[in-house]
């Protein structure tokens, strides 16, 4: 089981290039970065992590710029988003960003896809909150058309693109590994089985009961193999990690690092190194 990390990087924390070097030198598997374009001051949406919203959420770095910096100073470290708010992006531009980052890193990128929690943030991007899951599904299909080996058109409910020349291509045919985040439920599992490679749940609560249902939906959709299970934002303990590996079959776990100074983050890495 690969041990990766996630962190809310900001203009007040350790830099992404410095963190990436330290992760690779210690033997960690990967670095995942979250996304918030902005946090409206007039927000009425309750934050799932509690209010008042912690300061770093309004100061997060752009994940693709941060991961590009990480890619240039590492050779083996896996890179990913935890998560990308796909509904808030122009999918043609996003497809180019993803393909470029994946190509630059030699195929080390994982696209973590999410639907968001901040209604006001999404509204500023023109997102119809009730349809956001359908928007994400359609935009993933559009991006896959641009990533195809031969020009392919996509005519969707929420976006279209002509058959086009679009390079670079992701290293893996069809696009990079794609994980969907979110709480367990029929709609989420249907979408994972339809267009993703696995699930990126927050923490591990309830996974023992939910994982078998995901596998059932996956098989019912005619998918081969097994969906990847990658618990994220995990506060580790030896027992918890053994449970993910031995009982749930998780191929990777993403540990939560503090959104702190360089010294605070490096101390956390030293502490987490015992799990490697």
C-alpha positions in Angstrom: 0.0 0.0 0.0 1.4 3.3 -1.1 1.7 6.1 1.5 1.0 9.5 0.0 0.2 12.9 1.5 -2.2 15.8 1.0 -1.9 19.3 2.3 -3.5 22.7 1.9 -0.5 24.6 0.5 -0.8 28.4 0.7 1.4 31.5 0.4 2.1 31.1 4.1 3.2 27.4 4.2 6.1 25.3 2.8 6.6 25.7 -0.9 5.4 22.9 -3.2 8.9 22.3 -4.7 10.5 22.1 -1.3 7.8 19.7 0.0 8.0 17.5 -3.1 11.8 17.0 -2.7 11.4 16.1 1.0 8.6 13.6 0.2 10.6 11.9 -2.4 13.8 11.8 -0.4 11.9 10.1 2.5 10.2 7.6 0.3 6.6 8.8 0.4 4.5 7.7 -2.6 2.8 10.9 -3.6 1.5 14.4 -3.1 -2.1 15.4 -3.6 -3.3 19.1 -3.6 -6.8 20.4 -3.1 -8.5 23.3 -4.9 -10.5 26.4 -4.0 -10.4 29.3 -6.4 -11.8 31.7 -3.8 -14.0 31.7 -0.6 -16.9 34.3 -0.9 -17.1 36.4 2.3 -20.9 36.2 2.2 -20.8 32.4 2.3 -23.9 30.9 3.9 -22.9 27.3 3.1 -21.8 25.5 6.3 -18.3 24.0 5.9 -18.1 20.3 6.4 -14.9 20.7 8.4 -16.7 23.2 10.7 -17.0 26.9 11.0 -15.2 29.3 11.2 -13.5 28.0 8.1 -9.7 27.5 8.8 -7.6 30.3 7.4 -5.7 28.1 4.7 -8.9 27.4 2.8 -9.0 31.0 1.5 -5.3 31.0 0.6 -4.8 27.7 -1.3 -2.4 27.6 -4.2 -3.6 26.6 -7.6 -3.1 22.8 -7.5 -1.9 22.5 -11.1 0.7 25.2 -10.8 1.9 23.7 -7.5 2.0 20.2 -8.9 4.0 21.4 -11.9 6.6 22.8 -9.6 6.7 19.5 -7.8 7.0 17.6 -11.0 10.1 19.5 -12.1 12.1 18.7 -9.0 11.1 15.0 -8.6 11.4 11.8 -10.6 9.3 9.2 -8.8 6.8 11.0 -6.7 3.2 10.5 -7.8 1.2 13.7 -8.2 -2.6 14.3 -7.8 -5.5 16.5 -7.0 -7.6 16.0 -3.9 -9.8 17.2 -5.5 -10.3 19.2 -8.7 -13.6 21.0 -8.8 -14.3 20.1 -12.4 -17.6 21.9 -12.7 -15.8 25.2 -12.0 -13.5 24.8 -15.0 -13.6 25.3 -18.8 -13.2 21.6 -19.7 -11.2 22.3 -22.9 -8.6 24.4 -20.9 -8.7 21.8 -18.0 -8.0 19.0 -20.4 -4.9 20.8 -21.7 -3.7 21.5 -18.2 -4.1 17.9 -17.1 -2.5 16.5 -20.2 0.5 18.9 -20.0 1.1 18.1 -16.3 0.8 14.3 -16.9 3.2 14.5 -19.9 5.7 16.7 -17.9 5.7 14.2 -15.0 6.0 11.1 -17.2 2.5 9.9 -16.4 2.7 10.4 -12.6 -0.6 12.3 -12.4 -3.9 11.2 -10.8 -7.0 13.3 -11.3 -9.1 13.4 -8.2 -12.5 14.6 -9.2 -15.0 16.2 -6.7 -18.3 18.1 -6.7 -17.6 20.7 -4.0 -19.4 21.9 -0.9 -19.3 25.7 -1.2 -22.5 26.7 -3.0 -21.4 30.4 -3.3 -18.0 29.5 -4.7 -19.6 27.4 -7.4 -22.3 30.0 -8.1 -19.6 32.5 -9.0 -18.4 30.0 -11.7 -22.0 29.8 -13.1 -22.6 26.3 -11.7 -26.2 25.1 -11.2 -25.7 23.4 -7.8 -28.4 20.8 -8.4 -26.8 19.6 -11.6 -23.2 19.8 -10.7 -22.7 16.0 -10.7 -24.1 15.8 -14.2 -21.9 18.7 -15.3 -18.8 16.9 -14.0 -19.8 13.6 -15.7 -20.3 15.5 -19.0 -17.0 17.4 -18.7 -15.0 14.3 -18.0 -16.4 12.8 -21.2 -15.5 16.0 -23.1 -11.9 15.9 -21.8 -11.6 12.2 -22.7 -12.5 13.1 -26.3 -9.6 15.6 -26.4 -7.3 13.0 -24.9 -8.2 10.3 -27.5 -5.5 9.1 -29.9 -7.5 10.2 -32.9 -9.7 13.4 -33.2 -13.1 12.7 -31.6 -16.1 15.1 -31.2 -18.2 15.4 -28.1 -21.6 16.9 -28.1 -22.9 16.9 -24.5 -25.6 18.6 -22.5 -23.2 20.9 -20.8 -20.4 21.3 -23.4 -19.3 20.4 -26.8 -16.1 20.2 -28.8 -15.4 19.5 -32.4 -13.1 16.7 -33.4 -9.8 18.4 -32.7 -6.0 18.1 -32.7 -5.0 18.4 -29.1 -1.6 17.7 -27.7 0.2 16.7 -25.6 -1.7 13.5 -24.7 -1.7 12.0 -21.2 0.8 9.1 -21.0 -1.9 6.5 -20.3 -4.3 6.0 -23.2 -7.7 7.6 -22.5 -6.3 9.9 -19.8 -4.7 9.7 -16.3 -6.0 7.6 -13.4 -9.2 9.2 -12.3 -10.6 8.9 -8.8 -14.0 10.4 -7.7 -14.3 11.9 -4.2 -17.5 12.1 -2.2 -19.7 10.4 0.4 -20.9 6.9 -0.3 -24.2 6.6 -2.1 -25.9 5.1 -5.1 -25.3 8.1 -7.4 -21.6 8.4 -6.5 -21.0 4.7 -7.0 -22.9 4.7 -10.3 -20.6 7.5 -11.6 -17.5 5.8 -10.3 -18.5 2.6 -12.2 -19.3 4.6 -15.3 -16.3 6.8 -15.8 -13.7 6.5 -13.1 -11.0 4.1 -11.8 -11.9 4.3 -8.2 -13.0 6.1 -5.1 -11.2 8.9 -3.1 -13.2 9.1 0.1 -12.4 11.5 2.9 -11.2 9.5 5.9 -12.1 5.9 6.5 -15.4 6.1 8.4 -17.9 3.6 7.1 -15.6 2.1 4.4 -16.1 -1.4 5.8 -19.8 -1.3 4.9 -19.5 0.9 1.8 -16.7 -0.9 -0.1 -18.6 -4.1 -0.8 -21.5 -2.0 -2.3 -19.1 -0.2 -4.6 -17.7 -3.5 -5.8 -21.2 -4.8 -6.5 -22.1 -1.7 -8.5 -18.7 -1.9 -10.3 -19.4 -5.5 -11.4 -23.0 -4.8 -12.3 -21.7 -2.1 -14.7 -19.5 -4.7 -16.4 -16.3 -3.3 -15.2 -13.3 -5.7 -14.9 -10.9 -5.9 -12.1 -11.6 -3.9 -8.9 -12.1 -0.2 -8.3 -9.2 1.5 -6.6 -9.9 2.5 -3.0 -7.8 5.5 -1.8 -8.8 6.9 1.6 -7.7 10.5 1.8 -7.2 13.2 4.5 -6.3 10.4 6.9 -4.9 10.9 10.4 -2.7 7.8 10.6 -2.3 5.1 13.2 -0.8 1.7 12.8 -4.1 -0.1 13.3 -5.9 2.2 10.9 -3.4 1.7 8.1 -3.4 -2.1 8.6 -7.2 -2.1 8.4 -7.1 -0.2 5.1 -4.5 -2.5 3.6 -5.5 -5.9 4.9 -9.2 -5.7 5.3 -10.2 -3.1 2.7 -7.5 -3.8 0.1 -6.6 -0.2 -0.3 -3.8 0.3 -2.8 -2.9 3.7 -1.5 -3.7 6.0 1.5 -3.3 9.7 1.6 -2.2 11.2 4.9 -3.2 14.7 6.0 -0.3 17.0 6.6 -0.7 20.2 8.7 -1.0 23.4 6.7 1.9 25.0 8.5 5.3 26.5 8.2 8.2 24.6 6.6 9.4 23.5 10.0 6.0 22.2 11.1 5.5 20.3 7.9 8.9 18.7 8.0 8.3 17.6 11.6 5.1 15.9 10.5 6.9 14.2 7.7 9.5 12.9 10.1 6.7 11.6 12.3 4.8 9.9 9.4 8.0 8.3 8.1 7.6 5.5 10.7 4.6 4.3 8.7 6.8 3.8 5.6 
